[in-house]
Each structure stands twice: as C-alpha cells, then as structure tokens.
C-alpha cells in the first residue's frame, strides 16, 4: 500500500476521529511533551500528525510546530486547529524538510515496525543531539480496555497479521533495537497513560469506525454490520452513570541522535 492510500481508511471519517477519538489522546500527548520538556524556542515536528491535537498542545507550551500526515482530510482539521503552522500532506518516508530542521520529532503511534525508513528520515531532519519520541502499543489483548479493539480483528486474517507486525515495537527490546540500529541513543522504555472514553455504545461504535484498521474490517463485513456489532459489544460494558472507559497499555521511547 502506498502512502497516498492512507486517506482511504483514516481520512474517510476525519471529523469523527478528531472529535470522538483524539481528545482521549490528550493524556498521552501531555505526558510525552512533559517528559521532553517541550517549551519555547523548540522546533517540533509531529510525524503522522493526524488531526493535529498533539501539535495544538505543543503550541500551547510555546513550541514552534510543524506536522505531516498522509491524509489530506485529517491535515485539513490539523490546519484548522493550528493556524500558521507548517502542516503538510506527505510521505513520512520522504520528509519535505531540510536536514537538521528540528530539535524534536514526535510520533504518537504513527511510526511502526513496518516503517523503518521513516526513522531514517526523522534522524535526517533532526539537529545533532536532537530527540525523537514515539509511542507504541503494548499488550493490547491483556489490557483492561482490550475489548475496545476487538472490532479491528473482524478484518481479513492477512490484515490482522499485518496489524500485529506493526505493533511489534512494543515488545521488550524490540523498540530499543529499532532506534539504536538507526543511529539513536535510546533511553529506557517507559509506560504512557492511555485511556479511551466514550459516552455510550453508539458513540463508541461511531468512534471506533473512524480509524484505519476499522475500515479494513468494514471492507470484510460492511459498515452497517460493523456498527451493529460494535454497539452490541460496547453494551456489555456499560456502567450506569459513567462513561465507557478502557485503559490500554502503551509504551514510549525517546532516542537522541548520535
């Protein structure tokens, strides 16, 4: 799949993703930004920036921000949230910035074990001693909120297997090797807070349907069937007077360009 195909899955419900899914990521974004000490006079690039909430939060800390994503529809939301920022539609395997353009690069579940060339590009655009921070899923299946990801398994077996390869960086030692082999001094893996929350089963179904792997499942069983199954699944986890809530294991890495 070429990078231009990403919009087919991730961009088709860009507004739903931006408003129903991404706000829950604020814990993750704020935690990593704090760990990086993001602040004024820092030039930051967010790779696979999606609808731009991480950029908005980094800007609030004073950073000068840029971003790139393969989905034009998500980039449109990111630009609306971040007027004046340098946010581009493009391929993270061929970043459209000069060498040594940034002090920090972040990627929140946007760089995978299947995309090593992206890290090579990240290293190129970082200044000497610049840092990359990336987050990757841990053991989703054994997480308290693992049920929220069950609809992604309704895709074809081949696509489910590819999802597993993508998230391999969360395994002990794998992410560290991924970065160190590409010219980074890597600090110890750390756990990142991640919680997904939805108001009710219908909102959950609509939200989970807005991500790329869900689109792959819908290609197999159809959108109506996907939504019906997802809503029924969430109904089993309703807690009166409380939102649907799922904690998912998430890890982070910070590497320094050597």
Beta strands, then each sheet from edge to edge (+ up, - down):
strand 1: 43-47
strand 2: 64-69
strand 3: 86-89
strand 4: 102-108
strand 5: 126-137
strand 6: 184-186
strand 7: 190-191
strand 8: 195-198
strand 9: 244-247
strand 10: 250-257
sheet 1: 3+ 2+ 1+ 4+ 5+ 10- 6+
sheet 2: 3+ 2+ 1+ 4+ 5+ 10- 7+
sheet 3: 8+ 9-
end
